[in-house]
Amino acid sequence: MKMGFRWYGEGNDTISLDDIRQIPGVETVVWSLHDKQAGQVWETDEIDAEIARITSISTEAAARGVTKTLDAEVVESVNVHESIKLGKTVLGLGRDEAIDNYITTIERLGRAGVKVVCYNFMPVFDWLRTDLWHPLPDGSTALFYEKAVVDQMSPEKLIADMEANSGGLTLPGWEPERLAGFGEVNAAYEGVTHEHMYANYRYFLDAMIPTCEAYDVKMGVHPDDPPFDLFGWPRVVSTKQDLATVLSLNSSPYNGLTLCLGSFSANPEQDAVDAVTTFMDRIHFSHVRNIKHFPNGDFTEVAHRAREGDVDTVGIMKAYAEAGYTGYIRPDHGRHLWDENTTRRPRPGYGLYDRALGIQYLLGVWDTVRYQG
């Protein structure tokens, strides 16, 4: 197993590579070219420059005695254009052209040494919360989902609220360039069913997976966040059965999962540990985090420690450790701790301290299982 840490890039993250190096156990920086929009080709020189930035040690750091290096083997995410999900031209780009661009990007990432690409197949919005800085009883803040607000809110109002509360940092899945075409995309989903989405998904996989096999890049789809339909748009990676269906669309082992246990567990009826054990051989990347459910359908994100919420993070890590899992794991959304809300002001959910604490907790479980006795 390789522990990773998501980083949004120099000048686009309040956390530095120096910060990440100092977290014990972290080997992999999970990265992306965050200025690239869905449907665009990633250029070779852009990829090479970002990987060099992540994997090298600056002259100044070397002079301080820094020797720890990080790899750049996981990309999160290469976004899928809406034309691929819809199976028709939208936002000025046709499905086949968008797929060709995606394949070119995968080929270039493989040539550069990337081993896993995370992506999602969610229509319109990648993820949704109603409060990005919700206060918790211990004084920290975290992402929060309030069901009644979503039930009464229009997508347009949600877009405005997310932009107003992002802390001045762009949020993946909520980029202004992407949302500028919301009206056209929303109209294009009229009448689209889950069956349509699965058919388009199969077309995409069948076109792309041969390139993944040729360049040794494993694809990991991220579960829907939250894992149920929103605003009438069909979501097809929400349940355990959905995950099995997606894997059956193309039997190649390169068609796999980024099993985000927090997203999956936002439906309180779903068993995270069971999902891990069921799909172990197709999990290429995993996000581990904790959430606490409320009877009215709300949920909040909490510390990674199992007893803080309703996700069995101990059971999850125990299952991975007992299986000798060799893929990649990262802590997912953490709380915003100590002075972060005022001085560091991180991207919502992606502060330094709670994710670093989470890593130590997750690795503690792993070490207990792997090295006991």
N, C-alpha and C positions, 0 to 999 in steps of 0.2 A: 504494500500500500504506500502511496506517496501523498503526503499532505500538501495541500495548496492554499493559496490566499489570493482572493480576487483583487486586482489592481486596475485602476481606470486610466493610468498613463500619466506621464510627466506633464504638469500644468493642468491636469484634469482630475487630480486626486489630492486630498489633504494629507494623504499618507505617502511616505517615500519608500523607495526600495531599501534604504538603510533601516527604516523602521521594520520592514518585513523580515530582513535578514536576522534581526535580533529576536524573532519569535522562535523558540526551540521547536525543532521538528519540521519546519516548513522547508520544502524542497522546490516547490513549483509555484511560479507566478501564473495565475489564471488571467489572461489578457484578451484584448480585442483592439481593433482599430475603430475607436468609438466615433470618429468623424465620418465613417463610411455608412451610407444609407443602404437599406435593403435593396437588392438588385444591382448594386454597383460591384465592379470587379476590384479586388484588392491587388494593388500593384506589387510586384516583386521587391522593388526598392523600399516600399513602405513596410512590408513584412520584415525584410532583413534588418532595417533600421530599428524597429521596435524590439525584435529579438536580441539584437546586439546590445540595446540599452538595458534590457532585463538581465542578460547573462554575463555582462562584463562588470568589472569593478573599476570605478573611477580612480584616476591618479591620486586624488585627494583622499579617497577612502583607503586605498592601498597604503598611503603614507601613514595612516592611523593604525595600520596593522590588520585591516579587514582582509580576510581570505575566503570567507564563505561565499560560494556562488549559488545562484538559483537557475533553474531551467525554465523554459517557456514552452512546455510540451502540450499545454491545454489552452484552447481558445474558447472564450465565452463572451459573445456569441458571434456566429455568422448568421445574420437575420435572413429569414425567408420572405421574399417579396409576396405581397398579397395576390398578385396574378397567379402565383404557383398554387396558393391555397384555394383560390377561386376557379382555377382552370380557364381563365380568360383574361384578355387584356384589360388592365386597369392602371391608372396613374401613368399612362403613356408607355407602358411596357408589357409585352406579350409574355405568356407563360414560357414558351420554349426559349426565348431570348434570356429571360430571367434565370432559367435553369442552366443554360450554357454559361452565363456569367458566374453562377454559383459553382459549377464544375471547375471552371478555370481557377477560381479562388481556392477550392479544395486542393487542386493539383499543386498550386504554388505553396500552400501551407505544408503539404506533404513533403515537397522538395526541401523546405526549410527546416524540417525535423519535427513538425507538430504531429502529435500522436492522437489527440482527441479533440473533436469540435462539438461543443454544446450548441443547441439551437432549440427553437420551439415552433409549434404549428398552431399557435393561438390566433384566432381571428381578431384583427383590429388592435386590441390592447394586449400587451404581454403580461401584465400583472395589475392588480388593483388593491389599493388600501384607501381608507377614508381619512386617516390621520397619520401623518408621517412622523410626528413628534409627540405621541400620546404619553402622558405622564403615568408612570408605574408607582406602586406604593413605596418603593425604596428610593424614589427621587430621580431615577433614571427615566429615559424616554425610549419609546419603541414604536414600530409600525403597528397600526391597529385597523381592524376591519369592523365596521358597524353596519350590520345587515339592513336595518331600517333606513339608513341614509341611502344605501345603494338602491333599495327598493323604490325610493321616491325621487332619486336623482336622475337627471338626463345625462347621457354621455357628454354632451357639450359642457354642462356645468362641472362635471368631473374633470374634464380636461383643464378648465380654467382653474379649478382648485389645486390640481396637481402642480400646475405651473407656478401658482402663487406661493406654494409651500415647499418648493424644491430646494430652498436655500441657495439659489443662484447657480446650482450645478445641474447639468442636463441629466435626465433619468433615462436609462436604457428602456426602450419601448414607449417612451413618452417624448421623443425628440420633436422639437417644433417643426422640423422639415417633414417628419412623418405625419404629424397631426394636421398639417396644412391641407392634406387631401382627405380629411375625415369624411366630409360630406359625400364625396364620390365613392369611397370605400364602403361606407355604411349602406348606401343605396345598392351597391353591387352585391351585398350579402342578402338582399331581400329574396326569400324563397330558397336559400341554400340550406340543405339538410346535412345531418351527420353523414349520411350515405354519400352525398356529393363530396364532402370533405375527405372521406376515406378513399374514394376513387381518385381524387386529385393527389392525395398523399402517396398512394401506390405508384402513380405515374412519376412523381418526383423521385421516389426512392429507386425505382427501376432504372431511371435515367442516370442517377447520381452514384449509386453504390459501386458499379464497376470501377469508377475512378478512385473511390475510397479504397477498394481492394488493391488496385494497382499501386497506389501511393501510400498504403498502410496508414490511413487516417480513419479512425473509428468515429462514428457519428453517435451522439447521445442526445435524444430528444428529452426536453424538460417537461414535466407534467404541467398541466394547466394550473394557473395560480390566480384565484382560488379554483378548485377542481369541480366546477359546475358551470352551466351556461350562464351568460350574462347578456342583458339587453337583447335577448332573442338570437344572439349569434351562436352557432353550434360549436361546442368545444369537444374535441375527440381524443384528448389524452388526460382524462380526469380520473377514471376509476381503474381498479385492478384489471377488469375485463378490457378496458380501453388499452392499457399497456400491452396486454397479450395480443390484442388485435393489431396494434401498430407493429409489433415484432413479427406477426404472421404475414404482414403485407409484403415483406421481403425477408427470406430466411437467412440471408448472409449474416454472419456474426458481426459484421461491420455496421449493421443496422441495430443499434442498441439504445440504451437509456442513459440520461443524466438523471438519476433518481433523486429528486429533491424531496426529502422526507417531510419537510415542513409544508410544502405545497400540497403534497399527497394527503397529509394528515389534517389539512384544513377542513376536510370532511371527517367529522369525529367518528364515523362508522368504519373508517378504513384503518387497517392494521399495518403500520409501517414495518415492523419486524417481519411479518409474513410476506410483505412485498419484497424485502431484501432477500429472504431465503428463496422465494419463488423465482426471482429473475436474476439471481446472482451471476450466472454465466453471461448475461447480456448487459450488465451494469458496467459501463466504461468510466463513469464519473458519478460522484454522489455528493449532494449537499445535505449536511446534517444540521438541523436547528430544532428549536422547541417552540411550541405555542400553547396557549391556555384558552380553552373554549368556555363560552358562557351559554346558559340555557336558551337565550333568545337568538342564537345564531351568530353573535359577535365572536371575534377571537382577537387575541393580542399576542405579539411575539415576546418571549421571555428569555431568560438565561438558558444556556445549553444544558445545565444540570437537569437530570431527568425529573426530579421531584418538584422543580419550579413550574412545570406545565404538564401537558397531557401526552407528549411524545416520548416514547421509551428510548431515549438516546443511549442508555446503557445497553439495552437489548439490541439496538441497531449495531453498535460498535462490537458487541460480543459476537453477533452473527457474522460480521465481516471478518473479525479476527479468527474465529473458529474455522472459517472457510479458507483462510489464508489469502484473502482478497488482494489482488495485485494491481487494481486500478487506482484511480485518483479520487481523493476526498477533500472537501474544503468545508470549513464552518460556514454557515449561511448567515443571514441577517442577524446582527447583534444589536443589543441595546446601545444607546449613546450614554457614555459614562463620564463621571467626574467633570472635567472642564470642557468636554467636547462640544457641548451645545453652545458655548459662548466663545471659546478661543479657537478651537480647531474647526468647528462646524462642518462635520463630514457630510458626505452624501447620505441621505436617509437609509438607515439599516446597515451602513458600511463604515462604521467607526473602527478605530484601531483596537481599543482596549478590550471590549467584550468579545470580539472575535478572537483576539489573542488568548484570553481566558478560556474561551470555548475550545480552542485547539488543545490546550493543556488538559482539559477535562476529557476530551475525546481520546487523546493519546494515552491518558492515564488508564482508561478502560481497555484500550488496545493492548497496552503493555502488560496489564494485569492478566489478561487472557493468554497472550502470546508467550510471556516470559515467567509465568508463575512456576515456582519450584525450580 
